[in-house]
Amino acid sequence: MTIAYLDEARKKGFSVVRIIHGKGIGVQREIVRSVLKETEFVKGFKSGDEFGRGAGSTVVTFRD
């Protein structure tokens, strides 16, 4: 599901997206980030602190 969302966002021209996975104990966050590490068109990612969600979201940047 995460890869489909990322692929669709990239096709629509987005260069940055935010994935909200919640804070919890970090299981979903680690699953999302492990997918991001293996997705070739993902340039990088970081915690969504600048959006006020902190550890509850991840901001993803796509390669050109």
PDB file with one MODEL, atoms N, CA, C and O in Angstrom:
MODEL        1
ATOM      1  N   MET A   1       0.818  -1.193   0.000  1.00  0.00           N
ATOM      2  CA  MET A   1       0.000   0.000   0.000  1.00  0.00           C
ATOM      3  C   MET A   1       0.870   1.268   0.000  1.00  0.00           C
ATOM      4  O   MET A   1       0.572   2.223  -0.717  1.00  0.00           O
ATOM      5  N   THR A   2       1.922   1.276   0.788  1.00  0.00           N
ATOM      6  CA  THR A   2       2.809   2.433   0.864  1.00  0.00           C
ATOM      7  C   THR A   2       3.466   2.707  -0.481  1.00  0.00           C
ATOM      8  O   THR A   2       3.535   3.854  -0.921  1.00  0.00           O
ATOM      9  N   ILE A   3       3.948   1.656  -1.134  1.00  0.00           N
ATOM     10  CA  ILE A   3       4.614   1.821  -2.427  1.00  0.00           C
ATOM     11  C   ILE A   3       3.631   2.359  -3.464  1.00  0.00           C
ATOM     12  O   ILE A   3       3.998   3.216  -4.269  1.00  0.00           O
ATOM     13  N   ALA A   4       2.391   1.874  -3.460  1.00  0.00           N
ATOM     14  CA  ALA A   4       1.380   2.358  -4.409  1.00  0.00           C
ATOM     15  C   ALA A   4       1.120   3.844  -4.194  1.00  0.00           C
ATOM     16  O   ALA A   4       1.014   4.597  -5.163  1.00  0.00           O
ATOM     17  N   TYR A   5       1.015   4.274  -2.945  1.00  0.00           N
ATOM     18  CA  TYR A   5       0.800   5.693  -2.630  1.00  0.00           C
ATOM     19  C   TYR A   5       1.975   6.537  -3.131  1.00  0.00           C
ATOM     20  O   TYR A   5       1.778   7.574  -3.765  1.00  0.00           O
ATOM     21  N   LEU A   6       3.196   6.083  -2.842  1.00  0.00           N
ATOM     22  CA  LEU A   6       4.388   6.813  -3.267  1.00  0.00           C
ATOM     23  C   LEU A   6       4.472   6.906  -4.783  1.00  0.00           C
ATOM     24  O   LEU A   6       4.773   7.967  -5.329  1.00  0.00           O
ATOM     25  N   ASP A   7       4.208   5.811  -5.451  1.00  0.00           N
ATOM     26  CA  ASP A   7       4.277   5.778  -6.911  1.00  0.00           C
ATOM     27  C   ASP A   7       3.251   6.723  -7.531  1.00  0.00           C
ATOM     28  O   ASP A   7       3.563   7.457  -8.468  1.00  0.00           O
ATOM     29  N   GLU A   8       2.044   6.702  -7.012  1.00  0.00           N
ATOM     30  CA  GLU A   8       0.990   7.585  -7.535  1.00  0.00           C
ATOM     31  C   GLU A   8       1.324   9.054  -7.291  1.00  0.00           C
ATOM     32  O   GLU A   8       1.122   9.890  -8.171  1.00  0.00           O
ATOM     33  N   ALA A   9       1.827   9.369  -6.117  1.00  0.00           N
ATOM     34  CA  ALA A   9       2.205  10.751  -5.804  1.00  0.00           C
ATOM     35  C   ALA A   9       3.315  11.234  -6.730  1.00  0.00           C
ATOM     36  O   ALA A   9       3.292  12.373  -7.195  1.00  0.00           O
ATOM     37  N   ARG A  10       4.273  10.377  -6.992  1.00  0.00           N
ATOM     38  CA  ARG A  10       5.378  10.729  -7.889  1.00  0.00           C
ATOM     39  C   ARG A  10       4.882  10.947  -9.314  1.00  0.00           C
ATOM     40  O   ARG A  10       5.304  11.887  -9.987  1.00  0.00           O
ATOM     41  N   LYS A  11       3.987  10.079  -9.770  1.00  0.00           N
ATOM     42  CA  LYS A  11       3.425  10.220 -11.118  1.00  0.00           C
ATOM     43  C   LYS A  11       2.651  11.528 -11.278  1.00  0.00           C
ATOM     44  O   LYS A  11       2.601  12.103 -12.366  1.00  0.00           O
ATOM     45  N   LYS A  12       2.046  11.991 -10.179  1.00  0.00           N
ATOM     46  CA  LYS A  12       1.266  13.237 -10.231  1.00  0.00           C
ATOM     47  C   LYS A  12       2.145  14.475 -10.080  1.00  0.00           C
ATOM     48  O   LYS A  12       1.641  15.598 -10.085  1.00  0.00           O
ATOM     49  N   GLY A  13       3.451  14.276  -9.947  1.00  0.00           N
ATOM     50  CA  GLY A  13       4.367  15.405  -9.917  1.00  0.00           C
ATOM     51  C   GLY A  13       4.793  15.899  -8.544  1.00  0.00           C
ATOM     52  O   GLY A  13       5.500  16.902  -8.446  1.00  0.00           O
ATOM     53  N   PHE A  14       4.384  15.225  -7.497  1.00  0.00           N
ATOM     54  CA  PHE A  14       4.815  15.633  -6.156  1.00  0.00           C
ATOM     55  C   PHE A  14       6.303  15.348  -6.000  1.00  0.00           C
ATOM     56  O   PHE A  14       6.797  14.327  -6.479  1.00  0.00           O
ATOM     57  N   SER A  15       7.010  16.242  -5.336  1.00  0.00           N
ATOM     58  CA  SER A  15       8.422  15.999  -5.048  1.00  0.00           C
ATOM     59  C   SER A  15       8.629  15.620  -3.582  1.00  0.00           C
ATOM     60  O   SER A  15       9.649  15.033  -3.221  1.00  0.00           O
ATOM     61  N   VAL A  16       7.646  15.963  -2.739  1.00  0.00           N
ATOM     62  CA  VAL A  16       7.684  15.659  -1.309  1.00  0.00           C
ATOM     63  C   VAL A  16       6.294  15.227  -0.868  1.00  0.00           C
ATOM     64  O   VAL A  16       5.297  15.824  -1.273  1.00  0.00           O
ATOM     65  N   VAL A  17       6.224  14.185  -0.037  1.00  0.00           N
ATOM     66  CA  VAL A  17       4.952  13.748   0.548  1.00  0.00           C
ATOM     67  C   VAL A  17       5.162  13.457   2.026  1.00  0.00           C
ATOM     68  O   VAL A  17       6.291  13.284   2.485  1.00  0.00           O
ATOM     69  N   ARG A  18       4.068  13.407   2.757  1.00  0.00           N
ATOM     70  CA  ARG A  18       4.119  13.066   4.173  1.00  0.00           C
ATOM     71  C   ARG A  18       3.304  11.813   4.394  1.00  0.00           C
ATOM     72  O   ARG A  18       2.167  11.718   3.931  1.00  0.00           O
ATOM     73  N   ILE A  19       3.869  10.860   5.092  1.00  0.00           N
ATOM     74  CA  ILE A  19       3.167   9.631   5.458  1.00  0.00           C
ATOM     75  C   ILE A  19       2.895   9.695   6.952  1.00  0.00           C
ATOM     76  O   ILE A  19       3.822   9.818   7.752  1.00  0.00           O
ATOM     77  N   ILE A  20       1.624   9.613   7.328  1.00  0.00           N
ATOM     78  CA  ILE A  20       1.251   9.626   8.748  1.00  0.00           C
ATOM     79  C   ILE A  20       1.064   8.173   9.187  1.00  0.00           C
ATOM     80  O   ILE A  20       0.184   7.473   8.686  1.00  0.00           O
ATOM     81  N   HIS A  21       1.894   7.732  10.121  1.00  0.00           N
ATOM     82  CA  HIS A  21       1.855   6.352  10.598  1.00  0.00           C
ATOM     83  C   HIS A  21       1.536   6.268  12.082  1.00  0.00           C
ATOM     84  O   HIS A  21       1.383   5.174  12.625  1.00  0.00           O
ATOM     85  N   GLY A  22       1.435   7.407  12.734  1.00  0.00           N
ATOM     86  CA  GLY A  22       1.143   7.438  14.162  1.00  0.00           C
ATOM     87  C   GLY A  22       2.400   7.235  15.003  1.00  0.00           C
ATOM     88  O   GLY A  22       3.431   6.785  14.503  1.00  0.00           O
ATOM     89  N   LYS A  23       2.299   7.570  16.276  1.00  0.00           N
ATOM     90  CA  LYS A  23       3.456   7.469  17.174  1.00  0.00           C
ATOM     91  C   LYS A  23       3.571   6.065  17.757  1.00  0.00           C
ATOM     92  O   LYS A  23       4.545   5.363  17.488  1.00  0.00           O
ATOM     93  N   GLY A  24       2.608   5.658  18.536  1.00  0.00           N
ATOM     94  CA  GLY A  24       2.616   4.320  19.120  1.00  0.00           C
ATOM     95  C   GLY A  24       3.965   3.925  19.693  1.00  0.00           C
ATOM     96  O   GLY A  24       4.661   4.733  20.307  1.00  0.00           O
ATOM     97  N   ILE A  25       4.323   2.651  19.477  1.00  0.00           N
ATOM     98  CA  ILE A  25       5.624   2.165  19.960  1.00  0.00           C
ATOM     99  C   ILE A  25       6.648   2.095  18.829  1.00  0.00           C
ATOM    100  O   ILE A  25       7.769   1.628  19.028  1.00  0.00           O
ATOM    101  N   GLY A  26       6.256   2.563  17.639  1.00  0.00           N
ATOM    102  CA  GLY A  26       7.200   2.683  16.544  1.00  0.00           C
ATOM    103  C   GLY A  26       7.207   1.555  15.533  1.00  0.00           C
ATOM    104  O   GLY A  26       8.025   1.565  14.612  1.00  0.00           O
ATOM    105  N   VAL A  27       6.322   0.583  15.676  1.00  0.00           N
ATOM    106  CA  VAL A  27       6.303  -0.554  14.753  1.00  0.00           C
ATOM    107  C   VAL A  27       5.939  -0.106  13.340  1.00  0.00           C
ATOM    108  O   VAL A  27       6.647  -0.438  12.390  1.00  0.00           O
ATOM    109  N   GLN A  28       4.851   0.638  13.187  1.00  0.00           N
ATOM    110  CA  GLN A  28       4.447   1.113  11.860  1.00  0.00           C
ATOM    111  C   GLN A  28       5.493   2.040  11.254  1.00  0.00           C
ATOM    112  O   GLN A  28       5.772   1.968  10.058  1.00  0.00           O
ATOM    113  N   ARG A  29       6.069   2.907  12.077  1.00  0.00           N
ATOM    114  CA  ARG A  29       7.108   3.815  11.595  1.00  0.00           C
ATOM    115  C   ARG A  29       8.280   3.027  11.005  1.00  0.00           C
ATOM    116  O   ARG A  29       8.777   3.367   9.931  1.00  0.00           O
ATOM    117  N   GLU A  30       8.713   1.995  11.690  1.00  0.00           N
ATOM    118  CA  GLU A  30       9.837   1.194  11.208  1.00  0.00           C
ATOM    119  C   GLU A  30       9.487   0.410   9.942  1.00  0.00           C
ATOM    120  O   GLU A  30      10.337   0.230   9.070  1.00  0.00           O
ATOM    121  N   ILE A  31       8.252  -0.053   9.837  1.00  0.00           N
ATOM    122  CA  ILE A  31       7.814  -0.748   8.616  1.00  0.00           C
ATOM    123  C   ILE A  31       7.838   0.220   7.442  1.00  0.00           C
ATOM    124  O   ILE A  31       8.366  -0.102   6.378  1.00  0.00           O
ATOM    125  N   VAL A  32       7.264   1.411   7.635  1.00  0.00           N
ATOM    126  CA  VAL A  32       7.240   2.422   6.572  1.00  0.00           C
ATOM    127  C   VAL A  32       8.660   2.789   6.165  1.00  0.00           C
ATOM    128  O   VAL A  32       8.960   2.847   4.972  1.00  0.00           O
ATOM    129  N   ARG A  33       9.522   3.031   7.109  1.00  0.00           N
ATOM    130  CA  ARG A  33      10.888   3.462   6.797  1.00  0.00           C
ATOM    131  C   ARG A  33      11.712   2.352   6.150  1.00  0.00           C
ATOM    132  O   ARG A  33      12.606   2.635   5.352  1.00  0.00           O
ATOM    133  N   SER A  34      11.426   1.107   6.480  1.00  0.00           N
ATOM    134  CA  SER A  34      12.149   0.019   5.816  1.00  0.00           C
ATOM    135  C   SER A  34      11.726  -0.078   4.345  1.00  0.00           C
ATOM    136  O   SER A  34      12.549  -0.387   3.484  1.00  0.00           O
ATOM    137  N   VAL A  35      10.447   0.183   4.057  1.00  0.00           N
ATOM    138  CA  VAL A  35       9.975   0.220   2.668  1.00  0.00           C
ATOM    139  C   VAL A  35      10.637   1.382   1.933  1.00  0.00           C
ATOM    140  O   VAL A  35      11.069   1.228   0.790  1.00  0.00           O
ATOM    141  N   LEU A  36      10.719   2.531   2.574  1.00  0.00           N
ATOM    142  CA  LEU A  36      11.330   3.710   1.954  1.00  0.00           C
ATOM    143  C   LEU A  36      12.796   3.463   1.604  1.00  0.00           C
ATOM    144  O   LEU A  36      13.261   3.890   0.547  1.00  0.00           O
ATOM    145  N   LYS A  37      13.520   2.782   2.476  1.00  0.00           N
ATOM    146  CA  LYS A  37      14.940   2.491   2.233  1.00  0.00           C
ATOM    147  C   LYS A  37      15.133   1.646   0.978  1.00  0.00           C
ATOM    148  O   LYS A  37      16.161   1.750   0.309  1.00  0.00           O
ATOM    149  N   GLU A  38      14.153   0.816   0.660  1.00  0.00           N
ATOM    150  CA  GLU A  38      14.270  -0.110  -0.466  1.00  0.00           C
ATOM    151  C   GLU A  38      13.598   0.386  -1.749  1.00  0.00           C
ATOM    152  O   GLU A  38      13.622  -0.308  -2.765  1.00  0.00           O
ATOM    153  N   THR A  39      13.000   1.578  -1.710  1.00  0.00           N
ATOM    154  CA  THR A  39      12.306   2.120  -2.874  1.00  0.00           C
ATOM    155  C   THR A  39      13.265   3.014  -3.645  1.00  0.00           C
ATOM    156  O   THR A  39      13.705   4.047  -3.140  1.00  0.00           O
ATOM    157  N   GLU A  40      13.586   2.610  -4.875  1.00  0.00           N
ATOM    158  CA  GLU A  40      14.650   3.275  -5.635  1.00  0.00           C
ATOM    159  C   GLU A  40      14.385   4.733  -5.983  1.00  0.00           C
ATOM    160  O   GLU A  40      15.335   5.500  -6.142  1.00  0.00           O
ATOM    161  N   PHE A  41      13.112   5.144  -6.107  1.00  0.00           N
ATOM    162  CA  PHE A  41      12.843   6.531  -6.470  1.00  0.00           C
ATOM    163  C   PHE A  41      12.713   7.456  -5.262  1.00  0.00           C
ATOM    164  O   PHE A  41      12.395   8.635  -5.418  1.00  0.00           O
ATOM    165  N   VAL A  42      12.958   6.932  -4.058  1.00  0.00           N
ATOM    166  CA  VAL A  42      12.953   7.755  -2.855  1.00  0.00           C
ATOM    167  C   VAL A  42      14.361   8.300  -2.634  1.00  0.00           C
ATOM    168  O   VAL A  42      15.321   7.542  -2.496  1.00  0.00           O
ATOM    169  N   LYS A  43      14.466   9.614  -2.605  1.00  0.00           N
ATOM    170  CA  LYS A  43      15.761  10.273  -2.400  1.00  0.00           C
ATOM    171  C   LYS A  43      16.147  10.246  -0.929  1.00  0.00           C
ATOM    172  O   LYS A  43      17.301   9.989  -0.584  1.00  0.00           O
ATOM    173  N   GLY A  44      15.169  10.512  -0.063  1.00  0.00           N
ATOM    174  CA  GLY A  44      15.439  10.532   1.368  1.00  0.00           C
ATOM    175  C   GLY A  44      14.159  10.692   2.158  1.00  0.00           C
ATOM    176  O   GLY A  44      13.083  10.894   1.596  1.00  0.00           O
ATOM    177  N   PHE A  45      14.291  10.597   3.475  1.00  0.00           N
ATOM    178  CA  PHE A  45      13.134  10.774   4.356  1.00  0.00           C
ATOM    179  C   PHE A  45      13.614  11.210   5.728  1.00  0.00           C
ATOM    180  O   PHE A  45      14.762  10.987   6.110  1.00  0.00           O
ATOM    181  N   LYS A  46      12.691  11.846   6.465  1.00  0.00           N
ATOM    182  CA  LYS A  46      13.002  12.318   7.817  1.00  0.00           C
ATOM    183  C   LYS A  46      11.721  12.391   8.629  1.00  0.00           C
ATOM    184  O   LYS A  46      10.620  12.289   8.089  1.00  0.00           O
ATOM    185  N   SER A  47      11.878  12.565   9.911  1.00  0.00           N
ATOM    186  CA  SER A  47      10.738  12.712  10.805  1.00  0.00           C
ATOM    187  C   SER A  47       9.955  13.966  10.435  1.00  0.00           C
ATOM    188  O   SER A  47      10.538  14.961  10.005  1.00  0.00           O
ATOM    189  N   GLY A  48       8.647  13.920  10.602  1.00  0.00           N
ATOM    190  CA  GLY A  48       7.775  15.026  10.213  1.00  0.00           C
ATOM    191  C   GLY A  48       7.654  16.122  11.249  1.00  0.00           C
ATOM    192  O   GLY A  48       6.585  16.714  11.393  1.00  0.00           O
ATOM    193  N   ASP A  49       8.709  16.404  11.965  1.00  0.00           N
ATOM    194  CA  ASP A  49       8.685  17.413  13.037  1.00  0.00           C
ATOM    195  C   ASP A  49       8.182  18.778  12.573  1.00  0.00           C
ATOM    196  O   ASP A  49       7.446  19.446  13.300  1.00  0.00           O
ATOM    197  N   GLU A  50       8.573  19.198  11.366  1.00  0.00           N
ATOM    198  CA  GLU A  50       8.185  20.545  10.913  1.00  0.00           C
ATOM    199  C   GLU A  50       6.683  20.677  10.672  1.00  0.00           C
ATOM    200  O   GLU A  50       6.182  21.789  10.505  1.00  0.00           O
ATOM    201  N   PHE A  51       5.962  19.560  10.652  1.00  0.00           N
ATOM    202  CA  PHE A  51       4.511  19.600  10.475  1.00  0.00           C
ATOM    203  C   PHE A  51       3.772  19.458  11.798  1.00  0.00           C
ATOM    204  O   PHE A  51       2.544  19.375  11.822  1.00  0.00           O
ATOM    205  N   GLY A  52       4.511  19.431  12.890  1.00  0.00           N
ATOM    206  CA  GLY A  52       3.890  19.334  14.205  1.00  0.00           C
ATOM    207  C   GLY A  52       3.434  17.936  14.569  1.00  0.00           C
ATOM    208  O   GLY A  52       2.770  17.752  15.589  1.00  0.00           O
ATOM    209  N   ARG A  53       3.779  16.934  13.748  1.00  0.00           N
ATOM    210  CA  ARG A  53       3.377  15.563  14.035  1.00  0.00           C
ATOM    211  C   ARG A  53       4.520  14.771  14.664  1.00  0.00           C
ATOM    212  O   ARG A  53       4.294  13.678  15.184  1.00  0.00           O
ATOM    213  N   GLY A  54       5.736  15.299  14.625  1.00  0.00           N
ATOM    214  CA  GLY A  54       6.882  14.650  15.239  1.00  0.00           C
ATOM    215  C   GLY A  54       7.076  13.229  14.763  1.00  0.00           C
ATOM    216  O   GLY A  54       7.089  12.953  13.564  1.00  0.00           O
ATOM    217  N   ALA A  55       7.226  12.335  15.718  1.00  0.00           N
ATOM    218  CA  ALA A  55       7.487  10.930  15.405  1.00  0.00           C
ATOM    219  C   ALA A  55       6.282  10.236  14.773  1.00  0.00           C
ATOM    220  O   ALA A  55       6.381   9.071  14.386  1.00  0.00           O
ATOM    221  N   GLY A  56       5.162  10.920  14.662  1.00  0.00           N
ATOM    222  CA  GLY A  56       3.943  10.319  14.097  1.00  0.00           C
ATOM    223  C   GLY A  56       3.857  10.388  12.592  1.00  0.00           C
ATOM    224  O   GLY A  56       2.901   9.878  12.008  1.00  0.00           O
ATOM    225  N   SER A  57       4.846  11.015  11.940  1.00  0.00           N
ATOM    226  CA  SER A  57       4.834  11.081  10.479  1.00  0.00           C
ATOM    227  C   SER A  57       6.258  11.093   9.936  1.00  0.00           C
ATOM    228  O   SER A  57       7.218  11.400  10.644  1.00  0.00           O
ATOM    229  N   THR A  58       6.359  10.748   8.657  1.00  0.00           N
ATOM    230  CA  THR A  58       7.637  10.750   7.957  1.00  0.00           C
ATOM    231  C   THR A  58       7.478  11.538   6.670  1.00  0.00           C
ATOM    232  O   THR A  58       6.528  11.320   5.918  1.00  0.00           O
ATOM    233  N   VAL A  59       8.405  12.454   6.412  1.00  0.00           N
ATOM    234  CA  VAL A  59       8.400  13.266   5.196  1.00  0.00           C
ATOM    235  C   VAL A  59       9.358  12.595   4.201  1.00  0.00           C
ATOM    236  O   VAL A  59      10.509  12.298   4.523  1.00  0.00           O
ATOM    237  N   VAL A  60       8.851  12.368   2.993  1.00  0.00           N
ATOM    238  CA  VAL A  60       9.597  11.644   1.959  1.00  0.00           C
ATOM    239  C   VAL A  60       9.886  12.581   0.788  1.00  0.00           C
ATOM    240  O   VAL A  60       9.011  13.323   0.342  1.00  0.00           O
ATOM    241  N   THR A  61      11.128  12.536   0.297  1.00  0.00           N
ATOM    242  CA  THR A  61      11.536  13.310  -0.867  1.00  0.00           C
ATOM    243  C   THR A  61      11.853  12.346  -2.005  1.00  0.00           C
ATOM    244  O   THR A  61      12.540  11.345  -1.802  1.00  0.00           O
ATOM    245  N   PHE A  62      11.351  12.648  -3.205  1.00  0.00           N
ATOM    246  CA  PHE A  62      11.575  11.794  -4.372  1.00  0.00           C
ATOM    247  C   PHE A  62      12.788  12.246  -5.165  1.00  0.00           C
ATOM    248  O   PHE A  62      13.163  13.418  -5.139  1.00  0.00           O
ATOM    249  N   ARG A  63      13.389  11.310  -5.861  1.00  0.00           N
ATOM    250  CA  ARG A  63      14.468  11.621  -6.814  1.00  0.00           C
ATOM    251  C   ARG A  63      13.843  12.300  -8.023  1.00  0.00           C
ATOM    252  O   ARG A  63      12.656  12.120  -8.298  1.00  0.00           O
ATOM    253  N   ASP A  64      14.636  13.074  -8.741  1.00  0.00           N
ATOM    254  CA  ASP A  64      14.157  13.742  -9.961  1.00  0.00           C
ATOM    255  C   ASP A  64      13.985  12.752 -11.093  1.00  0.00           C
ATOM    256  O   ASP A  64      13.590  13.135 -12.194  1.00  0.00           O
TER     257      ASP A  64
ENDMDL
END
